[in-house]
Structure formats: C-alpha cells, structure tokens
C-alpha cells in the first residue's frame, strides 16, 4: 500500500484451508478472511491466516466488529492487518489502530503466539507492527460521510472500503444504487476520499 502501486486481493468466506491455499496460489497480493458475514470461527480463521501467510500472500481479517479482543486474537494468529466494519468517526478509527499496536502507540496486549514466532521473534515483530500492520476501515453508514475526512486522516488508517449495501440501508434505500441519495453519498465519498 505504501508504494502506491495497485494490488489485487479477494475475500475468503468458506472455512477450508484448501480453498484458502488455492486462492493464495492464484496470484492474489492479499486475501481477507471474512469473520463478519461468514460462519468462520476464530480457530478456523487462525488456520486460514497460517495457510495464506505460508503461501506468501498477505492475510487480512475482516472483523465482526471494532473490538479490541478480536483484533488482538487475529493479529496474534498472524494476520497482517484488519478490515474494520462500521467506522463512522475518528474515534472509531483511532480505536481500531490502537488495538493493532502495542503501547505506547496503542493498547494491544502482548502475547507470544504465531505472529511473534511464539516469542522467538518478538523484537522483529515489535518493529514490524509499528509501521507495517494494515488497518482498512469500512465506510458503510450515513453517519460516516460527514466525518470521512477525519476518519481517513487518522494516523494508522491505510485505506477504506465502501460497504454499498449497508450504506444504502442506512440511507433508507436498501440496494437502490441508482437512487439520488445514494449517488450523492458516493460522490461525497469520492470527493473527500
């Protein structure tokens, strides 16, 4: 992301390591393990993260919510970053970034799991998580639109994804992507994003 070059990724919604391996071998730069809209459990997510990572592809995880406990667990499992749903304010964005990083830059608890080489590579991981952990926010509610500039300029936020169905629902026009209110919201996101 920091190079500014386009990357290509995809979503993993089925909890089978073979599927994750096939997708990782297909040439994607990154794969997102989706915990929000799937039945993937945390232990299955750990196996998918490991599979994707061992194939040399960046494993990201879309969370069920912006919660420090889930963020800590997926990062300790070896995720290189998170995709955070329903980020509507700078405070939401700051909370996600802080949960990815150790003190003093954040508030993530220190555990010695797969990400840190079970302790053997803690110092390397400590340096890595400061600058290389990825935080992608999802803009998917009308409340986020007036706060978009603040959300996207939050230190540690690396990018955003628009959730068109949730956004349209929050506008009272579910799935009506040609509706003037939806088009206006999208135009505002493009202008500020």
MARBA-3410 file (N, C-alpha, C, O; in Angstrom, 1 decimal):
193
0.8,-1.2,0.0,0.0,0.0,0.0,0.8,1.3,0.0,0.5,2.2,-0.7 ~ 1.9,1.2,0.8,2.8,2.5,0.8,3.4,2.8,-0.5,3.9,3.9,-0.7 ~ 3.6,1.8,-1.4,4.2,2.1,-2.6,3.3,2.8,-3.6,3.8,3.4,-4.6 ~ 2.0,2.8,-3.3,1.1,3.4,-4.2,0.7,2.6,-5.4,-0.1,3.0,-6.3 ~ 1.3,1.4,-5.6,1.0,0.6,-6.7,-0.3,-0.2,-6.4,-0.6,-0.6,-5.3
-1.1,-0.5,-7.5,-2.3,-1.2,-7.3,-2.0,-2.7,-6.8,-1.0,-3.3,-7.2 ~ -2.9,-3.1,-6.0,-2.8,-4.5,-5.5,-4.1,-5.2,-5.8,-5.1,-4.5,-6.0 ~ -4.1,-6.5,-5.9,-5.3,-7.3,-6.2,-5.5,-8.3,-5.1,-4.6,-9.1,-4.8 ~ -6.7,-8.3,-4.5,-7.0,-9.3,-3.5,-8.4,-9.9,-3.6,-9.1,-9.5,-4.6 ~ -8.7,-10.7,-2.7,-10.1,-11.3,-2.7,-10.5,-11.6,-1.3,-9.7,-11.4,-0.3
-11.7,-12.2,-1.2,-12.3,-12.5,0.1,-12.4,-14.0,0.3,-12.7,-14.7,-0.7 ~ -12.2,-14.5,1.5,-12.4,-15.9,1.8,-13.5,-16.0,2.8,-13.4,-15.4,3.9 ~ -14.6,-16.6,2.4,-15.8,-16.7,3.2,-16.1,-18.2,3.6,-17.0,-18.4,4.4 ~ -15.3,-19.1,3.1,-15.5,-20.5,3.4,-14.3,-21.0,4.2,-13.2,-20.7,3.8 ~ -14.6,-21.7,5.3,-13.6,-22.0,6.3,-12.9,-23.3,6.0,-12.8,-24.2,6.8
-12.3,-23.4,4.8,-11.5,-24.6,4.5,-10.1,-24.2,4.0,-10.0,-23.3,3.1 ~ -9.1,-24.7,4.6,-7.7,-24.3,4.3,-7.4,-24.6,2.9,-6.6,-23.9,2.3 ~ -7.9,-25.6,2.3,-7.7,-25.9,0.9,-8.1,-24.8,0.0,-7.5,-24.5,-1.0 ~ -9.3,-24.2,0.3,-9.8,-23.1,-0.5,-8.9,-21.9,-0.4,-8.5,-21.3,-1.4 ~ -8.5,-21.6,0.8,-7.5,-20.5,1.1,-6.2,-20.7,0.3,-5.7,-19.8,-0.2
-5.7,-22.0,0.3,-4.5,-22.3,-0.4,-4.6,-22.1,-1.9,-3.7,-21.5,-2.6 ~ -5.7,-22.6,-2.5,-6.0,-22.4,-3.9,-6.0,-20.9,-4.3,-5.4,-20.5,-5.2 ~ -6.7,-20.1,-3.4,-6.8,-18.7,-3.7,-5.4,-18.0,-3.6,-5.1,-17.2,-4.4 ~ -4.7,-18.4,-2.6,-3.3,-17.8,-2.4,-2.4,-18.2,-3.5,-1.6,-17.4,-3.9 ~ -2.6,-19.4,-4.1,-1.7,-19.8,-5.2,-2.2,-19.2,-6.5,-1.5,-19.3,-7.5
-3.3,-18.5,-6.5,-3.9,-17.9,-7.8,-3.3,-16.6,-8.1,-3.6,-16.1,-9.2 ~ -2.4,-16.1,-7.3,-1.7,-14.8,-7.6,-2.2,-13.6,-7.0,-1.8,-12.5,-7.4 ~ -3.1,-13.7,-6.0,-3.5,-12.5,-5.3,-2.4,-11.9,-4.4,-1.6,-12.7,-3.9 ~ -2.4,-10.6,-4.2,-1.5,-10.0,-3.3,-1.9,-10.1,-1.8,-1.1,-10.2,-1.0 ~ -3.2,-10.1,-1.6,-3.8,-10.2,-0.3,-5.1,-11.0,-0.3,-5.8,-11.0,-1.4
-5.4,-11.6,0.8,-6.7,-12.3,0.9,-7.3,-11.9,2.3,-6.6,-11.8,3.3 ~ -8.6,-11.6,2.3,-9.3,-11.2,3.5,-10.1,-12.4,4.0,-11.0,-12.9,3.3 ~ -9.8,-12.8,5.2,-10.6,-13.8,5.9,-11.8,-13.1,6.5,-11.6,-12.2,7.4 ~ -13.0,-13.4,6.1,-14.2,-12.7,6.5,-14.9,-13.3,7.7,-15.5,-14.4,7.6 ~ -14.8,-12.6,8.8,-15.5,-13.1,10.0,-16.8,-12.4,10.2,-17.7,-12.9,11.0
-17.0,-11.3,9.5,-18.3,-10.6,9.7,-19.5,-11.3,9.1,-20.5,-11.5,9.8 ~ -19.4,-11.7,7.9,-20.5,-12.3,7.2,-20.2,-13.8,6.7,-20.4,-14.1,5.6 ~ -19.7,-14.6,7.7,-19.5,-16.0,7.4,-19.7,-16.7,8.7,-19.9,-16.1,9.8 ~ -19.5,-18.0,8.7,-19.6,-18.8,9.9,-18.2,-19.3,10.3,-18.0,-20.3,11.1 ~ -17.2,-18.6,9.8,-15.8,-19.0,10.2,-15.5,-18.6,11.6,-15.8,-17.5,12.1
-15.1,-19.6,12.4,-14.7,-19.5,13.8,-13.3,-18.9,13.9,-12.6,-18.8,13.0 ~ -13.0,-18.5,15.2,-11.7,-17.9,15.4,-10.6,-19.0,15.2,-9.5,-18.6,14.7 ~ -10.8,-20.2,15.5,-9.7,-21.2,15.3,-9.6,-21.5,13.8,-8.5,-21.8,13.4 ~ -10.7,-21.6,13.1,-10.6,-21.8,11.7,-9.9,-20.6,11.0,-9.1,-20.7,10.1 ~ -10.2,-19.4,11.5,-9.6,-18.2,11.0,-8.1,-18.3,11.2,-7.3,-17.9,10.3
-7.6,-18.8,12.3,-6.2,-19.0,12.5,-5.5,-19.9,11.5,-4.4,-19.7,11.1 ~ -6.2,-21.0,11.2,-5.7,-21.9,10.1,-5.7,-21.2,8.8,-4.7,-21.4,8.0 ~ -6.7,-20.5,8.4,-6.7,-19.8,7.1,-5.6,-18.7,7.1,-5.0,-18.6,6.0 ~ -5.4,-18.0,8.2,-4.3,-17.0,8.2,-3.0,-17.7,8.0,-2.2,-17.2,7.2 ~ -2.8,-18.8,8.7,-1.5,-19.5,8.5,-1.3,-20.0,7.1,-0.2,-19.9,6.5
-2.3,-20.6,6.5,-2.3,-21.1,5.1,-1.9,-20.0,4.2,-1.0,-20.1,3.3 ~ -2.6,-18.9,4.3,-2.4,-17.7,3.4,-1.0,-17.2,3.5,-0.3,-16.9,2.5 ~ -0.6,-17.0,4.8,0.7,-16.5,5.1,1.8,-17.4,4.5,2.8,-16.9,3.9 ~ 1.7,-18.7,4.8,2.7,-19.6,4.3,2.8,-19.7,2.8,3.8,-20.2,2.3 ~ 1.8,-19.3,2.1,1.8,-19.2,0.6,2.4,-17.9,0.1,2.5,-17.7,-1.1
2.8,-17.0,1.0,3.5,-15.8,0.6,2.5,-14.7,0.3,2.9,-13.7,-0.4 ~ 1.2,-14.8,0.7,0.2,-13.8,0.4,-0.1,-13.1,1.7,-0.1,-13.7,2.8 ~ -0.5,-11.8,1.7,-0.8,-11.1,2.9,-2.2,-11.5,3.4,-3.2,-11.3,2.7 ~ -2.2,-12.0,4.6,-3.5,-12.3,5.2,-4.1,-11.2,6.0,-3.5,-10.7,6.9 ~ -5.3,-10.7,5.7,-6.0,-9.7,6.4,-7.3,-10.4,7.0,-7.7,-11.4,6.5
-7.9,-9.8,8.0,-9.1,-10.3,8.5,-10.2,-9.2,8.6,-9.9,-8.1,9.2 ~ -11.4,-9.5,8.1,-12.5,-8.5,8.3,-13.1,-9.0,9.6,-13.6,-10.1,9.8 ~ -13.2,-8.1,10.6,-13.7,-8.4,11.9,-15.2,-8.4,11.9,-15.9,-8.0,11.0 ~ -15.8,-9.0,13.0,-17.2,-8.9,13.2,-17.6,-7.5,13.7,-18.7,-7.1,13.5 ~ -16.7,-6.9,14.4,-16.9,-5.5,15.0,-15.5,-4.9,15.3,-14.5,-5.6,15.3
-15.6,-3.7,15.7,-14.3,-3.0,16.1,-14.1,-3.2,17.6,-14.2,-2.3,18.4 ~ -13.6,-4.5,17.9,-13.5,-4.9,19.3,-12.0,-5.3,19.5,-11.5,-6.1,18.8 ~ -11.4,-4.7,20.5,-10.0,-4.9,20.9,-9.7,-6.4,21.0,-8.6,-6.9,20.6 ~ -10.6,-7.2,21.7,-10.3,-8.6,21.9,-10.2,-9.4,20.6,-9.2,-10.2,20.5 ~ -11.1,-9.2,19.7,-11.0,-9.9,18.4,-9.8,-9.4,17.6,-9.1,-10.3,17.0
-9.5,-8.2,17.6,-8.3,-7.6,16.9,-7.0,-8.3,17.4,-6.2,-8.7,16.6 ~ -6.9,-8.3,18.7,-5.7,-8.9,19.4,-5.5,-10.3,18.9,-4.4,-10.8,18.6 ~ -6.6,-11.1,18.9,-6.5,-12.5,18.6,-6.2,-12.8,17.2,-5.3,-13.6,16.9 ~ -6.7,-12.0,16.2,-6.4,-12.3,14.8,-5.0,-11.8,14.5,-4.3,-12.4,13.7 ~ -4.6,-10.7,15.1,-3.2,-10.2,14.9,-2.2,-11.2,15.5,-1.2,-11.5,14.9
-2.5,-11.7,16.7,-1.6,-12.7,17.3,-1.5,-14.0,16.5,-0.5,-14.7,16.5 ~ -2.6,-14.3,15.8,-2.7,-15.5,14.9,-1.8,-15.3,13.7,-1.6,-16.3,12.9 ~ -1.4,-14.1,13.4,-0.5,-13.8,12.2,-1.1,-13.0,11.1,-0.5,-12.8,10.1 ~ -2.3,-12.4,11.4,-2.9,-11.5,10.4,-2.0,-10.3,10.2,-1.4,-9.9,11.2 ~ -1.9,-9.9,9.0,-1.0,-8.7,8.7,-1.8,-7.4,8.9,-1.2,-6.3,8.9
-3.1,-7.5,9.1,-3.9,-6.4,9.3,-5.4,-6.7,9.4,-5.8,-7.9,9.3 ~ -6.2,-5.7,9.5,-7.6,-5.8,9.8,-8.4,-5.0,8.8,-8.0,-3.9,8.3 ~ -9.7,-5.4,8.6,-10.7,-4.6,7.9,-11.8,-4.4,8.9,-12.3,-5.4,9.4 ~ -12.1,-3.2,9.2,-13.0,-2.9,10.3,-14.3,-2.4,9.8,-14.4,-1.3,9.2 ~ -15.4,-3.1,10.2,-16.7,-2.6,9.7,-17.2,-1.4,10.5,-16.8,-1.2,11.6
-18.1,-0.7,9.9,-18.9,0.4,10.5,-18.0,1.4,11.2,-18.2,1.7,12.4 ~ -17.0,2.0,10.6,-16.2,3.0,11.1,-16.9,4.4,10.7,-16.9,4.7,9.6 ~ -17.4,5.0,11.7,-18.2,6.2,11.5,-17.6,7.5,12.0,-18.1,8.6,11.8 ~ -16.4,7.4,12.7,-15.9,8.6,13.3,-14.4,8.4,13.5,-13.8,7.3,13.4 ~ -13.7,9.5,13.8,-12.2,9.5,14.1,-12.0,8.6,15.3,-11.1,7.8,15.3
-12.9,8.6,16.3,-12.7,7.8,17.5,-12.8,6.3,17.1,-12.0,5.5,17.7 ~ -13.7,5.9,16.2,-13.8,4.5,15.8,-12.5,4.1,15.1,-12.0,3.1,15.4 ~ -12.0,5.0,14.3,-10.7,4.7,13.6,-9.5,4.6,14.5,-8.7,3.7,14.4 ~ -9.5,5.5,15.5,-8.4,5.5,16.4,-8.4,4.3,17.3,-7.4,3.7,17.6 ~ -9.6,3.8,17.7,-9.8,2.6,18.5,-9.3,1.4,17.7,-8.6,0.6,18.3
-9.5,1.3,16.4,-9.0,0.2,15.7,-7.5,0.2,15.5,-6.9,-0.8,15.7 ~ -7.0,1.3,15.2,-5.5,1.5,15.1,-4.8,1.1,16.4,-3.8,0.4,16.4 ~ -5.3,1.6,17.5,-4.7,1.4,18.8,-4.8,-0.1,19.2,-3.9,-0.6,19.8 ~ -5.8,-0.8,18.8,-5.9,-2.2,19.1,-4.9,-3.1,18.3,-4.7,-4.2,18.7 ~ -4.4,-2.6,17.2,-3.4,-3.3,16.4,-2.0,-3.1,16.9,-1.2,-4.0,16.8
-1.8,-2.0,17.6,-0.4,-1.7,18.0,-0.2,-1.8,19.5,-1.1,-1.6,20.3 ~ 1.0,-2.2,19.9,1.4,-2.2,21.3,1.7,-0.8,21.8,1.9,0.1,21.1 ~ 1.6,-0.7,23.2,2.0,0.6,23.8,3.4,0.9,23.5,4.2,0.0,23.3 ~ 3.8,2.2,23.4,3.0,3.3,23.7,2.1,3.8,22.6,1.3,4.7,22.8 ~ 2.2,3.3,21.4,1.4,3.8,20.3,0.0,3.2,20.3,-0.9,3.8,19.6
-0.3,2.2,21.0,-1.6,1.5,21.1,-1.9,0.9,22.4,-1.2,1.2,23.4 ~ -2.9,0.0,22.4,-3.2,-0.6,23.7,-3.4,-2.1,23.5,-4.0,-2.8,24.4 ~ -2.8,-2.7,22.5,-2.9,-4.1,22.3,-2.1,-4.9,23.3,-0.9,-4.5,23.6 ~ -2.7,-5.9,23.9,-2.0,-6.7,24.9,-0.9,-7.5,24.2,-1.1,-7.9,23.0 ~ 0.2,-7.8,24.9,1.3,-8.5,24.3,1.2,-10.0,24.6,1.1,-10.4,25.8
1.1,-10.8,23.6,1.0,-12.2,23.7,2.1,-12.8,22.8,2.6,-12.2,21.9 ~ 2.6,-14.0,23.1,3.6,-14.6,22.3,3.0,-15.8,21.6,2.9,-16.9,22.1 ~ 2.5,-15.5,20.4,1.7,-16.5,19.6,2.4,-16.6,18.3,3.6,-16.3,18.1 ~ 1.7,-17.1,17.3,2.3,-17.4,16.0,2.9,-16.1,15.4,4.0,-16.2,14.8 ~ 2.2,-15.0,15.5,2.7,-13.7,14.9,4.1,-13.4,15.4,4.9,-12.8,14.6
4.4,-13.6,16.6,5.7,-13.3,17.2,6.6,-14.5,17.3,7.6,-14.4,18.0 ~ 6.4,-15.5,16.5,7.2,-16.7,16.4,7.2,-17.4,17.8,8.2,-17.9,18.2 ~ 6.1,-17.3,18.5,5.9,-17.9,19.8,7.0,-17.4,20.8,7.5,-18.1,21.7 ~ 7.4,-16.1,20.6,8.4,-15.5,21.4,9.8,-15.3,20.8,10.5,-14.4,21.2 ~ 10.1,-16.2,19.9,11.5,-16.2,19.3,11.7,-15.0,18.4,12.9,-14.6,18.3
10.7,-14.4,17.9,10.9,-13.2,17.0,10.2,-12.0,17.5,9.7,-11.1,16.7 ~ 10.0,-11.9,18.8,9.3,-10.8,19.4,9.8,-9.4,19.0,9.1,-8.5,18.6 ~ 11.1,-9.2,19.0,11.7,-7.9,18.7,11.5,-7.5,17.3,11.1,-6.4,17.0 ~ 11.6,-8.5,16.3,11.3,-8.2,14.9,9.8,-7.9,14.7,9.5,-6.9,14.0 ~ 8.9,-8.6,15.4,7.5,-8.3,15.3,7.2,-7.0,15.9,6.3,-6.2,15.4
7.8,-6.6,17.0,7.6,-5.3,17.7,7.9,-4.2,16.7,7.1,-3.3,16.6 ~ 9.0,-4.3,16.0,9.3,-3.3,15.0,8.3,-3.3,13.8,7.9,-2.3,13.3 ~ 7.9,-4.5,13.3,7.0,-4.7,12.2,5.7,-4.1,12.5,5.2,-3.3,11.6 ~ 5.1,-4.4,13.6,3.7,-3.9,13.9,3.6,-2.4,14.0,2.5,-1.8,13.8 ~ 4.7,-1.7,14.3,4.7,-0.3,14.4,4.4,0.4,13.0,3.6,1.4,13.0
4.9,-0.1,12.0,4.8,0.5,10.7,4.2,-0.3,9.6,3.8,0.2,8.6 ~ 4.0,-1.6,9.8,3.6,-2.5,8.7,2.2,-3.1,8.8,1.7,-3.6,7.9 ~ 1.7,-3.1,10.0,0.3,-3.6,10.2,-0.7,-2.8,9.5,-0.6,-1.5,9.5 ~ -1.6,-3.4,8.8,-2.6,-2.7,7.9,-3.9,-2.5,8.6,-4.4,-3.4,9.2 ~ -4.5,-1.3,8.5,-5.8,-1.0,9.0,-6.6,-0.4,7.9,-6.4,0.7,7.4
-7.6,-1.2,7.5,-8.6,-0.7,6.5,-9.9,-0.5,7.1,-10.4,-1.4,7.9 ~ -10.5,0.7,6.9,-11.8,1.0,7.5,-12.9,0.8,6.5,-12.7,1.0,5.3 ~ -14.1,0.4,7.0,-15.2,0.3,6.1,-16.1,1.5,6.3,-16.6,1.8,7.4 ~ -16.4,2.2,5.2,-17.4,3.3,5.2,-18.7,2.7,4.7,-18.8,2.5,3.5 ~ -19.6,2.6,5.6,-20.8,1.9,5.2,-22.1,2.4,6.0,-23.0,1.6,6.2
-22.0,3.6,6.5,-23.1,4.2,7.2,-23.2,5.7,6.9,-22.1,6.3,6.8 ~ -24.4,6.2,6.8,-24.5,7.6,6.5,-23.8,8.5,7.6,-23.4,9.6,7.3 ~ -23.7,8.0,8.8,-23.0,8.8,9.9,-21.5,9.0,9.5,-20.9,9.9,10.1 ~ -20.9,8.1,8.7,-19.5,8.2,8.4,-19.3,9.4,7.4,-18.2,9.9,7.4 ~ -20.2,9.7,6.6,-20.0,10.7,5.5,-19.5,12.0,6.0,-18.5,12.5,5.5
-20.2,12.6,7.0,-19.7,13.9,7.4,-18.4,13.9,8.2,-17.7,14.9,8.4 ~ -18.0,12.7,8.6,-16.7,12.5,9.3,-15.6,11.9,8.5,-14.6,11.5,9.0 ~ -15.9,11.7,7.2,-15.0,11.0,6.3,-13.5,11.5,6.4,-12.6,10.8,6.5 ~ -13.4,12.8,6.2,-12.0,13.4,6.2,-11.3,13.1,7.5,-10.1,12.7,7.5 ~ -11.9,13.2,8.6,-11.3,12.8,9.9,-11.0,11.4,10.0,-9.9,11.0,10.5
-11.9,10.5,9.5,-11.6,9.1,9.6,-10.4,8.7,8.7,-9.5,8.0,9.2 ~ -10.4,9.2,7.5,-9.3,8.8,6.6,-8.0,9.5,6.9,-6.9,9.0,6.4 ~ -7.9,10.5,7.7,-6.7,11.2,8.0,-6.2,10.7,9.4,-5.2,11.2,9.9 ~ -6.9,9.8,10.0,-6.4,9.2,11.3,-5.1,8.5,11.0,-5.0,7.6,10.2 ~ -4.1,8.8,11.8,-2.8,8.2,11.7,-3.0,6.7,11.9,-3.5,6.2,12.9
-2.4,5.9,11.0,-2.5,4.5,11.1,-3.6,3.9,10.2,-3.6,2.6,10.0 ~ -4.5,4.7,9.7,-5.5,4.2,8.7,-4.9,4.1,7.3,-4.4,5.2,6.8 ~ -4.9,2.9,6.7,-4.2,2.8,5.4,-5.1,2.8,4.2,-4.6,3.0,3.1 ~ -6.4,2.7,4.4,-7.3,2.7,3.3,-8.7,2.5,3.7,-9.0,2.3,4.9 ~ -9.6,2.5,2.8,-11.0,2.3,3.1,-11.7,1.5,2.0,-11.3,1.4,0.9
-12.8,0.8,2.4,-13.7,0.1,1.5,-15.1,0.6,1.8,-15.5,0.8,2.9 ~ -15.8,0.8,0.7,-17.2,1.2,0.9,-18.1,0.0,0.9,-17.9,-1.0,0.2 ~ -19.0,0.0,1.9,-20.0,-1.1,2.0,-21.3,-0.6,1.4,-22.1,0.0,2.1 ~ -21.5,-0.8,0.1,-22.7,-0.2,-0.5,-24.0,-0.7,0.0,-25.0,0.1,0.1 ~ -24.2,-1.9,0.4,-25.5,-2.4,0.9,-25.8,-1.8,2.2,-26.9,-1.2,2.4
-24.9,-1.8,3.1,-25.1,-1.2,4.4,-25.3,0.3,4.3,-26.2,0.9,5.0 ~ -24.5,1.0,3.4,-24.7,2.4,3.2,-26.1,2.7,2.7,-26.7,3.6,3.2 ~ -26.5,2.0,1.7,-27.9,2.2,1.2,-28.9,2.0,2.2,-29.9,2.7,2.3 ~ -28.8,0.9,3.0,-29.7,0.6,4.1,-29.8,1.8,5.1,-30.9,2.2,5.5 ~ -28.6,2.3,5.5,-28.6,3.4,6.4,-29.2,4.7,5.9,-29.7,5.5,6.6
-29.3,4.8,4.6,-29.9,5.9,3.9,-31.4,5.7,3.7,-32.2,6.6,3.3 ~ -31.9,4.5,4.1,-33.3,4.2,4.0,-33.7,3.7,2.6,-34.9,3.7,2.2 ~ -32.7,3.3,1.7,-33.0,2.9,0.4,-32.2,1.7,0.0,-31.4,1.7,-0.8 ~ -32.5,0.6,0.8,-31.7,-0.7,0.6,-31.5,-1.1,-0.8,-32.5,-1.4,-1.5 ~ -30.3,-1.3,-1.2,-29.9,-1.8,-2.5,-30.3,-0.9,-3.7,-30.2,-1.4,-4.9
-30.7,0.3,-3.5,-31.1,1.2,-4.6,-29.9,2.1,-4.9,-29.8,3.2,-4.5 ~ -29.0,1.5,-5.7,-27.7,2.1,-6.0,-27.8,3.2,-7.1,-26.8,3.9,-7.3 ~ -28.9,3.4,-7.7,-29.1,4.5,-8.7,-29.9,5.6,-8.0,-30.2,6.6,-8.7 ~ -30.3,5.5,-6.8,-31.1,6.5,-6.1,-30.3,7.7,-5.9,-29.1,7.6,-5.6 ~ -30.9,8.9,-6.1,-30.1,10.2,-5.9,-29.4,10.3,-4.6,-28.3,10.8,-4.5
-30.0,9.8,-3.5,-29.4,9.9,-2.2,-28.1,9.1,-2.1,-27.1,9.5,-1.5 ~ -28.2,7.9,-2.7,-27.0,7.0,-2.7,-25.9,7.6,-3.6,-24.8,7.6,-3.2 ~ -26.3,8.1,-4.8,-25.3,8.7,-5.7,-24.7,9.9,-5.0,-23.5,10.1,-5.2 ~ -25.4,10.7,-4.3,-24.9,11.8,-3.6,-23.9,11.4,-2.6,-22.8,12.0,-2.4 ~ -24.2,10.4,-1.8,-23.3,9.9,-0.8,-22.0,9.4,-1.4,-20.9,9.7,-0.9
-22.1,8.7,-2.5,-20.9,8.2,-3.2,-20.1,9.3,-3.7,-18.9,9.2,-3.7 ~ -20.7,10.3,-4.3,-20.0,11.5,-4.8,-19.2,12.2,-3.7,-18.1,12.6,-3.9 ~ -19.8,12.3,-2.5,-19.2,12.9,-1.4,-18.0,12.0,-0.9,-16.9,12.6,-0.5 ~ -18.1,10.7,-0.9,-17.0,9.8,-0.5,-15.9,10.0,-1.5,-14.7,10.1,-1.1 ~ -16.2,10.0,-2.8,-15.1,10.2,-3.8,-14.4,11.6,-3.7,-13.2,11.7,-3.8
-15.2,12.6,-3.3,-14.7,13.9,-3.2,-13.7,14.0,-2.0,-12.6,14.6,-2.1 ~ -14.1,13.4,-0.9,-13.3,13.5,0.3,-12.3,12.4,0.5,-11.3,12.6,1.2 ~ -12.5,11.3,-0.2,-11.6,10.1,0.0,-10.4,10.3,-0.9,-9.6,9.4,-0.9
END
